[in-house]
């Protein structure tokens, strides 16, 4: 039996602020409905997930406020950089997410945008917002870990 070909991933952009501002509970992979100029721009790595989020509306998932820059060679066929983009997910996943977002007060945050086997994908996280004291404790833990590593390196 032949082994399946390896999965090739090319990361376009990562939302680092999401891991700082949210507690990540679950992650999902979703496809994106894009125009040609958006795909070309993504392949050049010209995207930004800052302040973007996902919303479920009438049984469909959408990605909002994601900035994909204009593609210079597209001229008047260019896209709106922050337009709402439809996400491609299985119906049962969308229904499950819809229930969790409504009942528990969770939010859908994109973590990274990437190409997987030639298809544009977004990694969505079901996340809960961190309080200020959570952020402070995370920073404190990180600093303690760094100090311990420095002490180990010295001795």
Phi and psi in radians as a Rosetta constraint file:
Dihedral C 1 N 2 CA 2 C 2 CIRCULARHARMONIC -1.361 0.35
Dihedral N 2 CA 2 C 2 N 3 CIRCULARHARMONIC 2.545 0.35
Dihedral C 2 N 3 CA 3 C 3 CIRCULARHARMONIC -1.361 0.35
Dihedral N 3 CA 3 C 3 N 4 CIRCULARHARMONIC 2.525 0.35
Dihedral C 3 N 4 CA 4 C 4 CIRCULARHARMONIC -1.176 0.35
Dihedral N 4 CA 4 C 4 N 5 CIRCULARHARMONIC 2.646 0.35
Dihedral C 4 N 5 CA 5 C 5 CIRCULARHARMONIC -1.135 0.35
Dihedral N 5 CA 5 C 5 N 6 CIRCULARHARMONIC 2.636 0.35
Dihedral C 5 N 6 CA 6 C 6 CIRCULARHARMONIC -1.153 0.35
Dihedral N 6 CA 6 C 6 N 7 CIRCULARHARMONIC 2.585 0.35
Dihedral C 6 N 7 CA 7 C 7 CIRCULARHARMONIC -1.433 0.35
Dihedral N 7 CA 7 C 7 N 8 CIRCULARHARMONIC 2.193 0.35
Dihedral C 7 N 8 CA 8 C 8 CIRCULARHARMONIC -1.781 0.35
Dihedral N 8 CA 8 C 8 N 9 CIRCULARHARMONIC 2.153 0.35
Dihedral C 8 N 9 CA 9 C 9 CIRCULARHARMONIC -2.104 0.35
Dihedral N 9 CA 9 C 9 N 10 CIRCULARHARMONIC 2.356 0.35
Dihedral C 9 N 10 CA 10 C 10 CIRCULARHARMONIC -2.149 0.35
Dihedral N 10 CA 10 C 10 N 11 CIRCULARHARMONIC 1.922 0.35
Dihedral C 10 N 11 CA 11 C 11 CIRCULARHARMONIC -1.336 0.35
Dihedral N 11 CA 11 C 11 N 12 CIRCULARHARMONIC 2.235 0.35
Dihedral C 11 N 12 CA 12 C 12 CIRCULARHARMONIC -1.571 0.35
Dihedral N 12 CA 12 C 12 N 13 CIRCULARHARMONIC -0.918 0.35
Dihedral C 12 N 13 CA 13 C 13 CIRCULARHARMONIC -2.708 0.35
Dihedral N 13 CA 13 C 13 N 14 CIRCULARHARMONIC 2.735 0.35
Dihedral C 13 N 14 CA 14 C 14 CIRCULARHARMONIC -2.196 0.35
Dihedral N 14 CA 14 C 14 N 15 CIRCULARHARMONIC 2.441 0.35
Dihedral C 14 N 15 CA 15 C 15 CIRCULARHARMONIC -1.666 0.35
Dihedral N 15 CA 15 C 15 N 16 CIRCULARHARMONIC 1.524 0.35
Dihedral C 15 N 16 CA 16 C 16 CIRCULARHARMONIC -1.198 0.35
Dihedral N 16 CA 16 C 16 N 17 CIRCULARHARMONIC -0.571 0.35
Dihedral C 16 N 17 CA 17 C 17 CIRCULARHARMONIC -1.135 0.35
Dihedral N 17 CA 17 C 17 N 18 CIRCULARHARMONIC -0.485 0.35
Dihedral C 17 N 18 CA 18 C 18 CIRCULARHARMONIC -1.071 0.35
Dihedral N 18 CA 18 C 18 N 19 CIRCULARHARMONIC -0.736 0.35
Dihedral C 18 N 19 CA 19 C 19 CIRCULARHARMONIC -1.221 0.35
Dihedral N 19 CA 19 C 19 N 20 CIRCULARHARMONIC -0.421 0.35
Dihedral C 19 N 20 CA 20 C 20 CIRCULARHARMONIC -1.397 0.35
Dihedral N 20 CA 20 C 20 N 21 CIRCULARHARMONIC -0.669 0.35
Dihedral C 20 N 21 CA 21 C 21 CIRCULARHARMONIC -1.608 0.35
Dihedral N 21 CA 21 C 21 N 22 CIRCULARHARMONIC -0.262 0.35
Dihedral C 21 N 22 CA 22 C 22 CIRCULARHARMONIC -2.299 0.35
Dihedral N 22 CA 22 C 22 N 23 CIRCULARHARMONIC 2.673 0.35
Dihedral C 22 N 23 CA 23 C 23 CIRCULARHARMONIC -1.651 0.35
Dihedral N 23 CA 23 C 23 N 24 CIRCULARHARMONIC 2.033 0.35
Dihedral C 23 N 24 CA 24 C 24 CIRCULARHARMONIC -1.439 0.35
Dihedral N 24 CA 24 C 24 N 25 CIRCULARHARMONIC 2.164 0.35
Dihedral C 24 N 25 CA 25 C 25 CIRCULARHARMONIC -1.773 0.35
Dihedral N 25 CA 25 C 25 N 26 CIRCULARHARMONIC -0.798 0.35
Dihedral C 25 N 26 CA 26 C 26 CIRCULARHARMONIC -2.506 0.35
Dihedral N 26 CA 26 C 26 N 27 CIRCULARHARMONIC 2.723 0.35
Dihedral C 26 N 27 CA 27 C 27 CIRCULARHARMONIC -2.190 0.35
Dihedral N 27 CA 27 C 27 N 28 CIRCULARHARMONIC 2.596 0.35
Dihedral C 27 N 28 CA 28 C 28 CIRCULARHARMONIC -2.348 0.35
Dihedral N 28 CA 28 C 28 N 29 CIRCULARHARMONIC 2.673 0.35
Dihedral C 28 N 29 CA 29 C 29 CIRCULARHARMONIC -1.899 0.35
Dihedral N 29 CA 29 C 29 N 30 CIRCULARHARMONIC 2.352 0.35
Dihedral C 29 N 30 CA 30 C 30 CIRCULARHARMONIC -2.383 0.35
Dihedral N 30 CA 30 C 30 N 31 CIRCULARHARMONIC 2.551 0.35
Dihedral C 30 N 31 CA 31 C 31 CIRCULARHARMONIC -1.449 0.35
Dihedral N 31 CA 31 C 31 N 32 CIRCULARHARMONIC 2.914 0.35
Dihedral C 31 N 32 CA 32 C 32 CIRCULARHARMONIC -2.158 0.35
Dihedral N 32 CA 32 C 32 N 33 CIRCULARHARMONIC 2.457 0.35
Dihedral C 32 N 33 CA 33 C 33 CIRCULARHARMONIC -1.624 0.35
Dihedral N 33 CA 33 C 33 N 34 CIRCULARHARMONIC 1.981 0.35
Dihedral C 33 N 34 CA 34 C 34 CIRCULARHARMONIC -2.218 0.35
Dihedral N 34 CA 34 C 34 N 35 CIRCULARHARMONIC 2.790 0.35
Dihedral C 34 N 35 CA 35 C 35 CIRCULARHARMONIC -1.580 0.35
Dihedral N 35 CA 35 C 35 N 36 CIRCULARHARMONIC 2.952 0.35
Dihedral C 35 N 36 CA 36 C 36 CIRCULARHARMONIC -1.063 0.35
Dihedral N 36 CA 36 C 36 N 37 CIRCULARHARMONIC -0.740 0.35
Dihedral C 36 N 37 CA 37 C 37 CIRCULARHARMONIC -1.188 0.35
Dihedral N 37 CA 37 C 37 N 38 CIRCULARHARMONIC -0.518 0.35
Dihedral C 37 N 38 CA 38 C 38 CIRCULARHARMONIC -1.183 0.35
Dihedral N 38 CA 38 C 38 N 39 CIRCULARHARMONIC -0.725 0.35
Dihedral C 38 N 39 CA 39 C 39 CIRCULARHARMONIC -1.104 0.35
Dihedral N 39 CA 39 C 39 N 40 CIRCULARHARMONIC -0.782 0.35
Dihedral C 39 N 40 CA 40 C 40 CIRCULARHARMONIC -1.071 0.35
Dihedral N 40 CA 40 C 40 N 41 CIRCULARHARMONIC -0.736 0.35
Dihedral C 40 N 41 CA 41 C 41 CIRCULARHARMONIC -1.150 0.35
Dihedral N 41 CA 41 C 41 N 42 CIRCULARHARMONIC -0.705 0.35
Dihedral C 41 N 42 CA 42 C 42 CIRCULARHARMONIC -1.108 0.35
Dihedral N 42 CA 42 C 42 N 43 CIRCULARHARMONIC -0.694 0.35
Dihedral C 42 N 43 CA 43 C 43 CIRCULARHARMONIC -1.102 0.35
Dihedral N 43 CA 43 C 43 N 44 CIRCULARHARMONIC -0.471 0.35
Dihedral C 43 N 44 CA 44 C 44 CIRCULARHARMONIC -1.438 0.35
Dihedral N 44 CA 44 C 44 N 45 CIRCULARHARMONIC -0.092 0.35
Dihedral C 44 N 45 CA 45 C 45 CIRCULARHARMONIC 1.398 0.35
Dihedral N 45 CA 45 C 45 N 46 CIRCULARHARMONIC 0.458 0.35
Dihedral C 45 N 46 CA 46 C 46 CIRCULARHARMONIC -1.790 0.35
Dihedral N 46 CA 46 C 46 N 47 CIRCULARHARMONIC 1.317 0.35
Dihedral C 46 N 47 CA 47 C 47 CIRCULARHARMONIC -2.538 0.35
Dihedral N 47 CA 47 C 47 N 48 CIRCULARHARMONIC 2.801 0.35
Dihedral C 47 N 48 CA 48 C 48 CIRCULARHARMONIC -2.544 0.35
Dihedral N 48 CA 48 C 48 N 49 CIRCULARHARMONIC 2.195 0.35
Dihedral C 48 N 49 CA 49 C 49 CIRCULARHARMONIC -1.719 0.35
Dihedral N 49 CA 49 C 49 N 50 CIRCULARHARMONIC 0.081 0.35
Dihedral C 49 N 50 CA 50 C 50 CIRCULARHARMONIC -1.077 0.35
Dihedral N 50 CA 50 C 50 N 51 CIRCULARHARMONIC 2.324 0.35
Dihedral C 50 N 51 CA 51 C 51 CIRCULARHARMONIC 1.153 0.35
Dihedral N 51 CA 51 C 51 N 52 CIRCULARHARMONIC 0.246 0.35
Dihedral C 51 N 52 CA 52 C 52 CIRCULARHARMONIC -1.654 0.35
Dihedral N 52 CA 52 C 52 N 53 CIRCULARHARMONIC 2.741 0.35
Dihedral C 52 N 53 CA 53 C 53 CIRCULARHARMONIC -2.711 0.35
Dihedral N 53 CA 53 C 53 N 54 CIRCULARHARMONIC 2.932 0.35
Dihedral C 53 N 54 CA 54 C 54 CIRCULARHARMONIC -1.999 0.35
Dihedral N 54 CA 54 C 54 N 55 CIRCULARHARMONIC 2.635 0.35
Dihedral C 54 N 55 CA 55 C 55 CIRCULARHARMONIC -2.404 0.35
Dihedral N 55 CA 55 C 55 N 56 CIRCULARHARMONIC 2.539 0.35
Dihedral C 55 N 56 CA 56 C 56 CIRCULARHARMONIC -1.868 0.35
Dihedral N 56 CA 56 C 56 N 57 CIRCULARHARMONIC 2.169 0.35
Dihedral C 56 N 57 CA 57 C 57 CIRCULARHARMONIC -2.369 0.35
Dihedral N 57 CA 57 C 57 N 58 CIRCULARHARMONIC 2.099 0.35
Dihedral C 57 N 58 CA 58 C 58 CIRCULARHARMONIC 0.909 0.35
Dihedral N 58 CA 58 C 58 N 59 CIRCULARHARMONIC 0.776 0.35
Dihedral C 58 N 59 CA 59 C 59 CIRCULARHARMONIC 1.358 0.35
Dihedral N 59 CA 59 C 59 N 60 CIRCULARHARMONIC 0.187 0.35
Dihedral C 59 N 60 CA 60 C 60 CIRCULARHARMONIC -2.214 0.35
Dihedral N 60 CA 60 C 60 N 61 CIRCULARHARMONIC 2.563 0.35
Dihedral C 60 N 61 CA 61 C 61 CIRCULARHARMONIC -1.766 0.35
Dihedral N 61 CA 61 C 61 N 62 CIRCULARHARMONIC 2.441 0.35
Dihedral C 61 N 62 CA 62 C 62 CIRCULARHARMONIC -2.327 0.35
Dihedral N 62 CA 62 C 62 N 63 CIRCULARHARMONIC 2.563 0.35
Dihedral C 62 N 63 CA 63 C 63 CIRCULARHARMONIC -1.838 0.35
Dihedral N 63 CA 63 C 63 N 64 CIRCULARHARMONIC 2.161 0.35
Dihedral C 63 N 64 CA 64 C 64 CIRCULARHARMONIC -2.006 0.35
Dihedral N 64 CA 64 C 64 N 65 CIRCULARHARMONIC 2.648 0.35
Dihedral C 64 N 65 CA 65 C 65 CIRCULARHARMONIC 1.091 0.35
Dihedral N 65 CA 65 C 65 N 66 CIRCULARHARMONIC 0.300 0.35
Dihedral C 65 N 66 CA 66 C 66 CIRCULARHARMONIC -1.427 0.35
Dihedral N 66 CA 66 C 66 N 67 CIRCULARHARMONIC 2.205 0.35
Dihedral C 66 N 67 CA 67 C 67 CIRCULARHARMONIC -1.685 0.35
Dihedral N 67 CA 67 C 67 N 68 CIRCULARHARMONIC 2.003 0.35
Dihedral C 67 N 68 CA 68 C 68 CIRCULARHARMONIC -2.001 0.35
Dihedral N 68 CA 68 C 68 N 69 CIRCULARHARMONIC 2.019 0.35
Dihedral C 68 N 69 CA 69 C 69 CIRCULARHARMONIC -1.090 0.35
Dihedral N 69 CA 69 C 69 N 70 CIRCULARHARMONIC 2.777 0.35
Dihedral C 69 N 70 CA 70 C 70 CIRCULARHARMONIC -1.076 0.35
Dihedral N 70 CA 70 C 70 N 71 CIRCULARHARMONIC 2.571 0.35
Dihedral C 70 N 71 CA 71 C 71 CIRCULARHARMONIC -1.626 0.35
Dihedral N 71 CA 71 C 71 N 72 CIRCULARHARMONIC 2.126 0.35
Dihedral C 71 N 72 CA 72 C 72 CIRCULARHARMONIC -1.070 0.35
Dihedral N 72 CA 72 C 72 N 73 CIRCULARHARMONIC -0.578 0.35
Dihedral C 72 N 73 CA 73 C 73 CIRCULARHARMONIC -1.461 0.35
Dihedral N 73 CA 73 C 73 N 74 CIRCULARHARMONIC -0.069 0.35
Dihedral C 73 N 74 CA 74 C 74 CIRCULARHARMONIC -1.480 0.35
Dihedral N 74 CA 74 C 74 N 75 CIRCULARHARMONIC -0.332 0.35
Dihedral C 74 N 75 CA 75 C 75 CIRCULARHARMONIC 0.909 0.35
Dihedral N 75 CA 75 C 75 N 76 CIRCULARHARMONIC -2.064 0.35
Dihedral C 75 N 76 CA 76 C 76 CIRCULARHARMONIC -1.450 0.35
Dihedral N 76 CA 76 C 76 N 77 CIRCULARHARMONIC -0.009 0.35
Dihedral C 76 N 77 CA 77 C 77 CIRCULARHARMONIC -1.653 0.35
Dihedral N 77 CA 77 C 77 N 78 CIRCULARHARMONIC 0.232 0.35
Dihedral C 77 N 78 CA 78 C 78 CIRCULARHARMONIC -1.224 0.35
Dihedral N 78 CA 78 C 78 N 79 CIRCULARHARMONIC 2.909 0.35
Dihedral C 78 N 79 CA 79 C 79 CIRCULARHARMONIC -1.820 0.35
Dihedral N 79 CA 79 C 79 N 80 CIRCULARHARMONIC 2.925 0.35
Dihedral C 79 N 80 CA 80 C 80 CIRCULARHARMONIC -1.376 0.35
Dihedral N 80 CA 80 C 80 N 81 CIRCULARHARMONIC 2.144 0.35
Dihedral C 80 N 81 CA 81 C 81 CIRCULARHARMONIC -1.032 0.35
Dihedral N 81 CA 81 C 81 N 82 CIRCULARHARMONIC -0.582 0.35
Dihedral C 81 N 82 CA 82 C 82 CIRCULARHARMONIC -1.981 0.35
Dihedral N 82 CA 82 C 82 N 83 CIRCULARHARMONIC 0.493 0.35
Dihedral C 82 N 83 CA 83 C 83 CIRCULARHARMONIC -1.162 0.35
Dihedral N 83 CA 83 C 83 N 84 CIRCULARHARMONIC 2.778 0.35
Dihedral C 83 N 84 CA 84 C 84 CIRCULARHARMONIC -1.332 0.35
Dihedral N 84 CA 84 C 84 N 85 CIRCULARHARMONIC 2.246 0.35
Dihedral C 84 N 85 CA 85 C 85 CIRCULARHARMONIC -2.005 0.35
Dihedral N 85 CA 85 C 85 N 86 CIRCULARHARMONIC 2.405 0.35
Dihedral C 85 N 86 CA 86 C 86 CIRCULARHARMONIC -1.363 0.35
Dihedral N 86 CA 86 C 86 N 87 CIRCULARHARMONIC 2.448 0.35
Dihedral C 86 N 87 CA 87 C 87 CIRCULARHARMONIC -1.777 0.35
Dihedral N 87 CA 87 C 87 N 88 CIRCULARHARMONIC 2.494 0.35
Dihedral C 87 N 88 CA 88 C 88 CIRCULARHARMONIC -1.796 0.35
Dihedral N 88 CA 88 C 88 N 89 CIRCULARHARMONIC 1.945 0.35
Dihedral C 88 N 89 CA 89 C 89 CIRCULARHARMONIC -2.472 0.35
Dihedral N 89 CA 89 C 89 N 90 CIRCULARHARMONIC 2.822 0.35
Dihedral C 89 N 90 CA 90 C 90 CIRCULARHARMONIC -1.209 0.35
Dihedral N 90 CA 90 C 90 N 91 CIRCULARHARMONIC 2.558 0.35
Dihedral C 90 N 91 CA 91 C 91 CIRCULARHARMONIC -0.988 0.35
Dihedral N 91 CA 91 C 91 N 92 CIRCULARHARMONIC -0.750 0.35
Dihedral C 91 N 92 CA 92 C 92 CIRCULARHARMONIC -1.161 0.35
Dihedral N 92 CA 92 C 92 N 93 CIRCULARHARMONIC -0.579 0.35
Dihedral C 92 N 93 CA 93 C 93 CIRCULARHARMONIC -1.154 0.35
Dihedral N 93 CA 93 C 93 N 94 CIRCULARHARMONIC -0.743 0.35
Dihedral C 93 N 94 CA 94 C 94 CIRCULARHARMONIC -1.106 0.35
Dihedral N 94 CA 94 C 94 N 95 CIRCULARHARMONIC -0.770 0.35
Dihedral C 94 N 95 CA 95 C 95 CIRCULARHARMONIC -1.117 0.35
Dihedral N 95 CA 95 C 95 N 96 CIRCULARHARMONIC -0.694 0.35
Dihedral C 95 N 96 CA 96 C 96 CIRCULARHARMONIC -1.114 0.35
Dihedral N 96 CA 96 C 96 N 97 CIRCULARHARMONIC -0.793 0.35
Dihedral C 96 N 97 CA 97 C 97 CIRCULARHARMONIC -1.109 0.35
Dihedral N 97 CA 97 C 97 N 98 CIRCULARHARMONIC -0.711 0.35
Dihedral C 97 N 98 CA 98 C 98 CIRCULARHARMONIC -1.045 0.35
Dihedral N 98 CA 98 C 98 N 99 CIRCULARHARMONIC -0.764 0.35
Dihedral C 98 N 99 CA 99 C 99 CIRCULARHARMONIC -1.099 0.35
Dihedral N 99 CA 99 C 99 N 100 CIRCULARHARMONIC -0.776 0.35
Dihedral C 99 N 100 CA 100 C 100 CIRCULARHARMONIC -1.184 0.35
Dihedral N 100 CA 100 C 100 N 101 CIRCULARHARMONIC -0.696 0.35
Dihedral C 100 N 101 CA 101 C 101 CIRCULARHARMONIC -1.155 0.35
Dihedral N 101 CA 101 C 101 N 102 CIRCULARHARMONIC -0.693 0.35
Dihedral C 101 N 102 CA 102 C 102 CIRCULARHARMONIC -1.271 0.35
Dihedral N 102 CA 102 C 102 N 103 CIRCULARHARMONIC -0.781 0.35
Dihedral C 102 N 103 CA 103 C 103 CIRCULARHARMONIC -1.441 0.35
Dihedral N 103 CA 103 C 103 N 104 CIRCULARHARMONIC -0.632 0.35
Dihedral C 103 N 104 CA 104 C 104 CIRCULARHARMONIC -1.790 0.35
Dihedral N 104 CA 104 C 104 N 105 CIRCULARHARMONIC -0.082 0.35
Dihedral C 104 N 105 CA 105 C 105 CIRCULARHARMONIC 1.268 0.35
Dihedral N 105 CA 105 C 105 N 106 CIRCULARHARMONIC 0.531 0.35
Dihedral C 105 N 106 CA 106 C 106 CIRCULARHARMONIC -1.544 0.35
Dihedral N 106 CA 106 C 106 N 107 CIRCULARHARMONIC 2.923 0.35
Dihedral C 106 N 107 CA 107 C 107 CIRCULARHARMONIC -2.293 0.35
Dihedral N 107 CA 107 C 107 N 108 CIRCULARHARMONIC 2.749 0.35
Dihedral C 107 N 108 CA 108 C 108 CIRCULARHARMONIC -1.790 0.35
Dihedral N 108 CA 108 C 108 N 109 CIRCULARHARMONIC 2.066 0.35
Dihedral C 108 N 109 CA 109 C 109 CIRCULARHARMONIC -2.142 0.35
Dihedral N 109 CA 109 C 109 N 110 CIRCULARHARMONIC 2.284 0.35
Dihedral C 109 N 110 CA 110 C 110 CIRCULARHARMONIC -1.319 0.35
Dihedral N 110 CA 110 C 110 N 111 CIRCULARHARMONIC 2.310 0.35
Dihedral C 110 N 111 CA 111 C 111 CIRCULARHARMONIC -1.664 0.35
Dihedral N 111 CA 111 C 111 N 112 CIRCULARHARMONIC -0.728 0.35
Dihedral C 111 N 112 CA 112 C 112 CIRCULARHARMONIC -2.683 0.35
Dihedral N 112 CA 112 C 112 N 113 CIRCULARHARMONIC 2.740 0.35
Dihedral C 112 N 113 CA 113 C 113 CIRCULARHARMONIC -2.098 0.35
Dihedral N 113 CA 113 C 113 N 114 CIRCULARHARMONIC 2.244 0.35
Dihedral C 113 N 114 CA 114 C 114 CIRCULARHARMONIC -2.681 0.35
Dihedral N 114 CA 114 C 114 N 115 CIRCULARHARMONIC 2.915 0.35
Dihedral C 114 N 115 CA 115 C 115 CIRCULARHARMONIC -1.832 0.35
Dihedral N 115 CA 115 C 115 N 116 CIRCULARHARMONIC 2.281 0.35
Dihedral C 115 N 116 CA 116 C 116 CIRCULARHARMONIC -2.201 0.35
Dihedral N 116 CA 116 C 116 N 117 CIRCULARHARMONIC 2.002 0.35
Dihedral C 116 N 117 CA 117 C 117 CIRCULARHARMONIC 0.910 0.35
Dihedral N 117 CA 117 C 117 N 118 CIRCULARHARMONIC 0.683 0.35
Dihedral C 117 N 118 CA 118 C 118 CIRCULARHARMONIC 1.513 0.35
Dihedral N 118 CA 118 C 118 N 119 CIRCULARHARMONIC -0.044 0.35
Dihedral C 118 N 119 CA 119 C 119 CIRCULARHARMONIC -1.896 0.35
Dihedral N 119 CA 119 C 119 N 120 CIRCULARHARMONIC 2.389 0.35
Dihedral C 119 N 120 CA 120 C 120 CIRCULARHARMONIC -1.289 0.35
Dihedral N 120 CA 120 C 120 N 121 CIRCULARHARMONIC 2.262 0.35
Dihedral C 120 N 121 CA 121 C 121 CIRCULARHARMONIC -2.297 0.35
Dihedral N 121 CA 121 C 121 N 122 CIRCULARHARMONIC 2.755 0.35
Dihedral C 121 N 122 CA 122 C 122 CIRCULARHARMONIC -2.287 0.35
Dihedral N 122 CA 122 C 122 N 123 CIRCULARHARMONIC 2.408 0.35
Dihedral C 122 N 123 CA 123 C 123 CIRCULARHARMONIC -1.672 0.35
Dihedral N 123 CA 123 C 123 N 124 CIRCULARHARMONIC 2.013 0.35
Dihedral C 123 N 124 CA 124 C 124 CIRCULARHARMONIC -1.716 0.35
Dihedral N 124 CA 124 C 124 N 125 CIRCULARHARMONIC 2.507 0.35
Dihedral C 124 N 125 CA 125 C 125 CIRCULARHARMONIC -2.068 0.35
Dihedral N 125 CA 125 C 125 N 126 CIRCULARHARMONIC 2.365 0.35
Dihedral C 125 N 126 CA 126 C 126 CIRCULARHARMONIC -1.487 0.35
Dihedral N 126 CA 126 C 126 N 127 CIRCULARHARMONIC 1.926 0.35
Dihedral C 126 N 127 CA 127 C 127 CIRCULARHARMONIC -2.268 0.35
Dihedral N 127 CA 127 C 127 N 128 CIRCULARHARMONIC 2.691 0.35
Dihedral C 127 N 128 CA 128 C 128 CIRCULARHARMONIC -2.027 0.35
Dihedral N 128 CA 128 C 128 N 129 CIRCULARHARMONIC 2.325 0.35
Dihedral C 128 N 129 CA 129 C 129 CIRCULARHARMONIC -1.116 0.35
Dihedral N 129 CA 129 C 129 N 130 CIRCULARHARMONIC 2.403 0.35
Dihedral C 129 N 130 CA 130 C 130 CIRCULARHARMONIC -1.449 0.35
Dihedral N 130 CA 130 C 130 N 131 CIRCULARHARMONIC 2.520 0.35
Dihedral C 130 N 131 CA 131 C 131 CIRCULARHARMONIC -1.466 0.35
Dihedral N 131 CA 131 C 131 N 132 CIRCULARHARMONIC 2.908 0.35
Dihedral C 131 N 132 CA 132 C 132 CIRCULARHARMONIC -1.037 0.35
Dihedral N 132 CA 132 C 132 N 133 CIRCULARHARMONIC -0.697 0.35
Dihedral C 132 N 133 CA 133 C 133 CIRCULARHARMONIC -1.210 0.35
Dihedral N 133 CA 133 C 133 N 134 CIRCULARHARMONIC -0.507 0.35
Dihedral C 133 N 134 CA 134 C 134 CIRCULARHARMONIC -1.133 0.35
Dihedral N 134 CA 134 C 134 N 135 CIRCULARHARMONIC -0.734 0.35
Dihedral C 134 N 135 CA 135 C 135 CIRCULARHARMONIC -1.129 0.35
Dihedral N 135 CA 135 C 135 N 136 CIRCULARHARMONIC -0.725 0.35
Dihedral C 135 N 136 CA 136 C 136 CIRCULARHARMONIC -1.118 0.35
Dihedral N 136 CA 136 C 136 N 137 CIRCULARHARMONIC -0.728 0.35
Dihedral C 136 N 137 CA 137 C 137 CIRCULARHARMONIC -1.177 0.35
Dihedral N 137 CA 137 C 137 N 138 CIRCULARHARMONIC -0.617 0.35
Dihedral C 137 N 138 CA 138 C 138 CIRCULARHARMONIC -1.131 0.35
Dihedral N 138 CA 138 C 138 N 139 CIRCULARHARMONIC -0.736 0.35
Dihedral C 138 N 139 CA 139 C 139 CIRCULARHARMONIC -1.119 0.35
Dihedral N 139 CA 139 C 139 N 140 CIRCULARHARMONIC -0.745 0.35
Dihedral C 139 N 140 CA 140 C 140 CIRCULARHARMONIC -1.078 0.35
Dihedral N 140 CA 140 C 140 N 141 CIRCULARHARMONIC -0.798 0.35
Dihedral C 140 N 141 CA 141 C 141 CIRCULARHARMONIC -1.058 0.35
Dihedral N 141 CA 141 C 141 N 142 CIRCULARHARMONIC -0.731 0.35
Dihedral C 141 N 142 CA 142 C 142 CIRCULARHARMONIC -1.104 0.35
Dihedral N 142 CA 142 C 142 N 143 CIRCULARHARMONIC -0.732 0.35
Dihedral C 142 N 143 CA 143 C 143 CIRCULARHARMONIC -1.180 0.35
Dihedral N 143 CA 143 C 143 N 144 CIRCULARHARMONIC -0.680 0.35
Dihedral C 143 N 144 CA 144 C 144 CIRCULARHARMONIC -1.106 0.35
Dihedral N 144 CA 144 C 144 N 145 CIRCULARHARMONIC -0.737 0.35
Dihedral C 144 N 145 CA 145 C 145 CIRCULARHARMONIC -1.083 0.35
Dihedral N 145 CA 145 C 145 N 146 CIRCULARHARMONIC -0.722 0.35
Dihedral C 145 N 146 CA 146 C 146 CIRCULARHARMONIC -1.126 0.35
Dihedral N 146 CA 146 C 146 N 147 CIRCULARHARMONIC -0.748 0.35
Dihedral C 146 N 147 CA 147 C 147 CIRCULARHARMONIC -1.089 0.35
Dihedral N 147 CA 147 C 147 N 148 CIRCULARHARMONIC -0.711 0.35
Dihedral C 147 N 148 CA 148 C 148 CIRCULARHARMONIC -1.119 0.35
Dihedral N 148 CA 148 C 148 N 149 CIRCULARHARMONIC -0.726 0.35
Dihedral C 148 N 149 CA 149 C 149 CIRCULARHARMONIC -1.127 0.35
Dihedral N 149 CA 149 C 149 N 150 CIRCULARHARMONIC -0.677 0.35
Dihedral C 149 N 150 CA 150 C 150 CIRCULARHARMONIC -1.126 0.35
Dihedral N 150 CA 150 C 150 N 151 CIRCULARHARMONIC -0.734 0.35
Dihedral C 150 N 151 CA 151 C 151 CIRCULARHARMONIC -1.127 0.35
Dihedral N 151 CA 151 C 151 N 152 CIRCULARHARMONIC -0.681 0.35
Dihedral C 151 N 152 CA 152 C 152 CIRCULARHARMONIC -1.150 0.35
Dihedral N 152 CA 152 C 152 N 153 CIRCULARHARMONIC -0.713 0.35
Dihedral C 152 N 153 CA 153 C 153 CIRCULARHARMONIC -1.152 0.35
Dihedral N 153 CA 153 C 153 N 154 CIRCULARHARMONIC -0.610 0.35
Dihedral C 153 N 154 CA 154 C 154 CIRCULARHARMONIC -1.192 0.35
Dihedral N 154 CA 154 C 154 N 155 CIRCULARHARMONIC -0.577 0.35
